[in-house]
Each structure stands twice: as C-alpha cells, then as structure tokens.
C-alpha cells in the first residue's frame, strides 16, 4: 500500500494504482499535457472511496510505502485505463513498460515493503 500525496492531502492507494498514477503523471509532464484522473483509495476505517485529481506538468505528487490494516483498494479497470493512457503518450523511442507483463516482476518497478 502507498500513501499518495497530492495538493496538501494524502490517500491510501494500492501499489499498482500508485505506480500507474505516477507513470501517467510522468508522461503527461513530458508531453506538456494535463488530465483529470480518478484514483481509488481506502479511508483509514477501510471504506473504499475515490478522488478526482487534475494532474499535469505542474503537479507535485509523490508516494511513500506504508503499512495499513485496511483492504487494498485495487481497481483493475482504472489500472488498465492508466496503463493504456500512459502507453498512448509514450514516445516511440521509449516503449511503455506496461507492454511487457514481465516488467511487473522487475525489482526496479516493485515497491519494497517497509
């Protein structure tokens, strides 16, 4: 689980969603574009919710790995959308890491546990 920080607030998000958000923010920044995205998160009591974030070149967003005793707020549909949107903005000379499923097993991409 990751604590995703954005605009002075923070949200408990699944590792995969957090990685998808950060990768999409990176390519948006490189392209000089902005977008509104929906991010599922878990409240501290375990309630699942979502937040809409305006992200782009000026976004100040980062994450920190955390331990949390709440269900992981996974959402395969949103993750796939983030992956597809990232791939569409990637330059041809820098292929999307999402194109290769083996990429998910790479230590560079995996967020270590605390």
N, C-alpha and C positions, 0 to 999 in steps of 0.2 A: 504494500500500500504506500502511496505517496501523498505528501501534503503539497498541494499545488497552490502557490502564492500568486495573486494577481490583484492589482489595484488596491493594495492595503488589506485584502481579505485572504482567506485560505480555505481550501476544500480538500477533504479526504477522497482521493481518487484511486482507482485500480492502476497498477503498474503499467499495464498495456495501454490504457486510455491516456495516462500521463505521457508516455513515450510518444503516442500518436499525436497528442496535442503539441508537444514540444517540436516534433519533426515538422508538423504542418506550419507552426509559427516560424520555424527556420526558413522554409521555402517561401512563405508569404513575405517575410522580410527581404529575402534575396530578390524576389520579384517586384518589390515595392508595392505590394497589394495588401488589402485588408479583407477580413471576412468576419461574420458572426457565426460562432460555433456553439453547439450545445454540449455540455460536459456533465455526465452523470457523476454524482458524488454521494458519500454517506455522511449523514449527520452523526454527531457524537453518540446519539442513542441508537444508531443503527438504521434509522429511517433513510430510505433512498430518496434522493431528490435530484434536480438538475439545475444548472446555471447556464445562462447565455453569456458568452464573452465576446467582446469585439477585440479581435487580435490583428496585428499587422506590424509594420516596421518599427513603430514606436512602442510596442507592447513591452512591458517589463514583467516577465513571467519566469518563474523558476520553481523547482520542486526539491523536496527533501524526503528521503525514505523515512517512514515511521512505522512503529508497531501500533496496531489498533485492534481492539476486540469487537469489531463490527464486521458484518458481511462485506465482502469485496463488491463494490458497485460496478461490476462488469456490464458491458453492453456491446455485444458483437456487431450489431447494426451500426452503431456510432463509430466503433473502431474501424470497421470496413470503410465507412464513409471518409474518415480521416486519412486512411491509407490511400484510398483512391484519389482524394483531393490532393494529397501530397505528391503522388505519382504523376498527376497531370501537370503539376507546376515544376517538376524536376527537369533541369536541362538535359538534353540528350546525352551529353558527355558525363553526366553524373546520375547513373540509374538509381531508381528508388530502392532502398534496402528492403522494401516490402515485396519486391518482385521475387525474392528467393526465400522460401519458407525456412531454409537452414539458417538464415540470418538471425532468426529469433533465438537460436541456440548459441550464438556467438557471445563470448564473455564481454566484449566491448559494449554490447547493447543491453545486457542483463544488469538490472539494478541490484546490487548486493543487499542482503539482509543486514540489519544492524547487529 
